[in-house]
Amino acid sequence: MRKGSFTGIPHSELTELKKVFASSAAQAWAVGVGTILHTSDGGTNWTAHETNRNWVQIVSSADGSKLFTAENAGRLYTSTDSGVTWVAQGNAGNWAYLASSGDGNRLMANDHGPSGRIFLSTDAGVTWTQRETNRYWRQVAVSGDGKVLFAEALEELRAEEEYGTVRVKPEGVFITPLGRRFVRNLVQPFDAYLKKLSATTKFSRTV
């Protein structure tokens, strides 16, 4: 991909793209329904890997040699040879977000919905420890040196899902037909400015 222009990936190589992750200007990965694609020349050419699963997320180490990906409602997978071979890790889950340290050894994964589990690995995915539950996590991150972990929760959505106004899935938050009547209320948790302002300012209720 050149500055100021985009080159499309041939449609025959994927049916639905879910996630793109770049470890450098030259090297990037794209995952979707039934495929993992890799480029090492900035997107000019793409090679397909692992075409039999519905992939939803992918991240890599800084050098692109260690990869960490997740199957929709399935297992986590790791690769230590730039995607040539893959090893299933951990238990099945509804994985929403993944993160990796720069060396690819410290990994984080969380599933969506009421269970709200976060798992941490310090050995490149071989073993996993559950660290958090019962939160609606919407993002996780690991610093380059692996010493700082970050996770953001969206607790406001818990009650809304119970009311039937939203559905939380790995690919995003979806407003139901019932929830369309309350769109103004439902989007407020995503407004960072409003959160900061509401700490010092009182507002009337929305209906």
N, C-alpha and C positions, 0 to 999 in steps of 0.2 A: 504494500500500500504506500503510495507516494503522498507527500504533504499536499493537502487540498483536494485529494481525489480518493475514491473508494473502488475496490475491485471485488465483485461478488464471488462467493464460493459456488461452484457448479451445483445446481439443485439435485443432481443425481447422487451426490455424496451425502446428503442429509435430508431429513423430512422436516424437522423442527429444531431450531437452534435454541439452547437453553442458557448457555454460559460461555463467555470468552475470557481467557486469562493469558496475559502476556508477561513473561519473565524478563524480556529484553526487547529492544527494537526489532530484532530479527526473529526471536523465538516466541511462539504463541500456541495456545491450545484452544479448541472449541469443542463443546460437547452438545449432544442433542439426542433425539429419539433414534436409537440404533447406531450411533457412531461417536467416535472420538477422532477429531482431526488435529493434525500437527503441522506447523510450518516452521522452518528454520531459516527462511529467507525473506522475512517480513511480509508474508502472505502471497508471494508470487506462486508458490506451489504448496499443495496440501497433501498429506498422506493420511489415510484412514487407518485407525486402530480399533480393535474391540467393537465390532459392529452388531452384536447380538443383545445389547442391553439398552435400557432407557436411562441415559445419564442426565443428571440434573446440576452437578457442580464439579468444578475442577480447580485445583491450585497446584503450585509447584515450588520447589526450592529455587534459590536465586539463580543457580546455574542451569536449571531446567532438567536435571538428571533424575530428581526424585519427584514423583507425581502422587497426588492424593485426589481421589475422585469418589463420587457417590452415585449409586443406582437408585432411581425413584422407588421408594417403598422396598428397598433391598439392602444390600451389604455396602460397606465401605471397601475401597480397593486402593492399593498402593503399588507403585512401580519404582524400581531403583535403577532402571536402564533406559530412561527416557521414553517409556511407553511400549517397549518391545514385548515385555511380559508383565502380567498383573497378578497380584495375590489378594484374595478376599480377606478382609480383616474385621474383627468385631462381630456384633450381632446385627440383625436387620433392623431398620428404623425408617422413619419418614424424614430423611435428612434434608435440612434446609440450607445450612451455611457451613462452610469449611474454612480453615485457615492453617497456614504453615509458617514456621520460622524460616530464616534464610538458608539454613543448612538442611531443612527438610526433616529434622529429627523431632521437633516439637510440633504436634498437630492438635487442632481443636475441631470438634464437630458437634452440631446440635440438631435435634429434630424439632419439628413444629407442633403446635397444638397444645392441649392442656397438660400433657406429660412434661413438656418443656425441659428435656434432658440435655446436659452438656457433658461431653466426654473429652478427656485429655490423654494424649499419648506423649511420652518423652523418649520413645525408642523407634521413631519412624513408623508407628502404627502396629507394631507387633503386639503390644499390650495396651489396654485402655482402662482408665479409671473414671467413674462417674463422679462429677463434681457438683452439679446443680440440677434441680428438678422444679417442676410446677411453676414455670414462668414462660411467657410468650416471647422468646428470644427472637430478635429480628436482625442481628448481626453479631459475628464474632471476628476477632482479629488477634494476631500474634506479632510482636515486634520482631525485627530482623534477627536479633540475638536470642530470641525466645524467652527473655526474662520478664516481659510484660504481656499479660493476657487482657483482652478486652471483650466484654459482652454487653449488648444493649437489649433490654427487655421492654416490651410494650404491654404492660399489665392491663391497660384500659380495654384491650380487646377480649379479655377473658369473659367478662360479663356479656359483651355484645355477641360473642359466639353462642353462649348459652341462650340468649334471647332469640337467636336465629337471624340476626341482622347482618352478620358477616360469616365468611368461611375462610379460615387460615390454612393455606396450602404452601408447600415448599416454593412454588413459583410466585407466590404473592398473596395479598389479602383481597378477597373478592366480596363485594356488597351483594347481598341477596335481594330478590324482589321486595321483600319486606323492608330491608334496610334502605332502599332507595328513598323512602319517606323521611329518613333521618340522616341524609348524607352530610348535612352541616355538622352534626354531632360526631359522626364517625370519622371525619377527616381531621378533627382537632388534635388527636394524639400525634399526628405527623407534623404539626406546625411547631417548629422549634421556637419561633418568635413568640407565639402565644403561650407556650409553656413558661418561658422566662418572664413574660409580662404578667401572667396569672398569679405568680408568686407574690406580687405586690399590689395587684389591681383586682377588684371584685367585678364580676360580670353578671348580667341577668341570665337566667336559664334560657336555653333554646328549646323550641318545641317543634 
